[in-house]
Amino acid sequence: MTADVWLPIPPDEIAGLPEGPVYRFWDGGEDGDQEYPGDPADCILYVVPYMKRQPVKVRPLAQMPNLQVVQTLTAGVDDVLPRLSDLPPGVRLCNARGVHEASTAELALTLTLASLRGVPGFVRAQQQEHWQGDFHPALADKNVLVIGYGAIGAAIEDRLVPFEVARVARVARSARTTERGPVHPLTELPALLPEADVVILSTPLNDTTRGLVDAEFLARMKDGALLVNVARGPVVDTKALLAELETGRITAALDVVDPEPLPPGHPLWQAPGVLISPHVGGPSSAFLPRAKRLLTDQLNRFVNLEPLRNVILTTGTAGE
C-alpha cells in the first residue's frame, strides 16, 4: 500500500509540496467519469475536485477505507456532508477558508452596485442602441445587513466601507464582538431586517440556514430593499422570493439559486427586478493561487503531524 494524496490540480503545478506522499491527479474529468489515478484504498488525503457536480465530488469516498483527511476547495462543505457515513471514523473534514473571500466578496459588491445603479437596464439599452438616462439609488448612505459574518462576510464589509455606507449590521449564528463592532445572533433578525436597505447573504448551508429567507423574512424587509445572495441557493425559499419580486416591492441579485442550475423556462429568469449570475462567486483569477497556497500549507502540516487548518468536523465524533 502507498500513501496517496489525490489532488484536482496537477501536482507539478503546486510549488512547495512536501516529500513523502505519492501525489496523484484526479479532477473527475469533463463528464465525471475519469478513471481513478490509483487504488482509492491507498488514498489518505483527498482534495475534492472544484466546480464539479456533487456525484463526481463524492464518487471515490466509499472506496477510501484508509482516508484520514478530506479537503474541499469550497468554503461550504454541504456537497460532502451527506456522504460522511461512507467515511471511516477519525477522518477530518476541512474547508477552504482563506481561498474564496476576495473573489466572493468582490462579486457581492459587484451585484450590489450593478443592481442599485441599474446596470442590467443599461446593458439592455445598449443592445438596442438606445440612450436613456435615469435616476438610480447609490450604495452610499445605505444601511447594509450582512447575514453570515464569517471570513467571507468580513471580507464583504471590508469592501463596503469605502463606499460610504451609513451602517453595516452583522449577523451570525451566535453573538460576538469584533474590532468593527457587535455581531448579532440570528434571533435578532426580525428587528434588524426592517432597517436594512441591502441584505447580503453569505451564510453556509446547514439545517439552521436552509429556507432562512422565507415569506416571513422577506415581508420584514423594507420597501425598495435589495436582497443579494452569494451563499447557497436553498438559503432562500424561491417561491416566496418570486412572490415578493412579482409585486415589485423588493429587488434581488442572486449568484446562487434553487434549483441550480436554473432550468430554461423557470419564472425566476424573467422575474422583475432580479439580476442573476451563474454561481461564479468563487471561480475567478483569484482562486487558483490561493487554492495552491492552502494545499501547500495544509499538506506540509499533514506530513509534519501539525494541526490542520479549517477543520470542520471529525467523523465518528459527537456532532458529526
Secondary structure, 3 states (H helix, E strand, C coil): CCCEEEECCCHHHCCCCCCCCEEEECCCCCCCCCCCCCCHHHEEEEECCCCCCHHHHHCCHHHCCCCCEEECCCCCCCCCHHHHHHCCCCCEEECCCCCCHHHHHHHHHHHHHHHHCCHHHHHHHHHCCCCCCCCCCCCCCCEEEEECCCHHHHHHHHHHHHHCCCEEEEEECCCEEECCEEEEEHHHHHHHHHHCCEEEECCCCCCCCCCCECHHHHHHCCCCCEEEECCCHHHECHHHHHHHHHHCCCEEEECCCCCCCCCCCCHHHHCCCEEECCCCCCCCCCHHHHHHHHHHHHHHHHHCCCCCCCEEEECCCCCC
